[in-house]
Amino acid sequence: MSPVFCYDHIENVPVVYTGDWESGVTYTQGRDNEFFGTSPEVVEAWEQLKAEMLQRYPR
């Protein structure tokens, strides 16, 4: 089975929805993110979930 999460640590930053684009965010806002969230708390929740999953299901 292919992994769902990247095994590398990626620095995710909150992405603010603007509504100006079809997806609501520009490519440059989220191009380096693994996860998308509109606040630091949401990004942290995704990163905690990733850490828990990788601990339970290592390579």
C-alpha positions in Angstrom: 0.0 0.0 0.0 1.3 3.5 -0.8 1.8 5.8 2.1 -0.8 8.6 2.6 1.7 11.0 4.3 5.2 12.1 3.3 7.9 10.6 5.5 9.8 13.9 5.4 8.9 16.8 7.7 7.4 19.6 5.7 6.9 23.0 7.1 3.2 23.7 6.5 1.8 27.2 6.7 -1.8 28.4 7.0 -3.4 29.2 3.7 -5.9 32.0 3.6 -9.0 31.4 1.5 -9.4 34.5 -0.8 -12.2 33.3 -3.1 -10.4 35.1 -5.9 -9.5 31.8 -7.7 -11.5 28.8 -8.6 -10.0 26.8 -5.7 -10.0 29.8 -3.4 -6.2 29.9 -3.0 -3.4 30.7 -5.3 -0.8 28.1 -6.2 2.0 30.2 -4.6 0.2 30.2 -1.3 0.1 26.5 -0.8 2.6 25.0 -3.3 5.0 23.8 -0.5 2.4 22.5 1.9 1.5 18.9 2.5 -1.7 19.9 4.3 -4.0 22.9 4.0 -5.6 24.8 6.8 -6.7 28.3 7.4 -5.2 28.7 10.9 -2.1 27.6 12.8 -4.3 25.4 14.9 -5.7 23.5 11.9 -2.2 23.0 10.5 -1.0 21.7 13.9 -3.9 19.3 14.1 -3.0 17.8 10.7 0.6 17.5 11.7 -0.3 15.8 15.0 -2.5 13.3 13.0 0.4 12.7 10.7 2.8 12.0 13.6 0.3 9.6 15.2 -0.2 7.7 12.0 3.5 7.4 11.2 4.1 6.2 14.8 1.4 3.5 14.4 2.3 2.6 10.9 6.0 3.1 10.3 7.7 2.3 7.0 
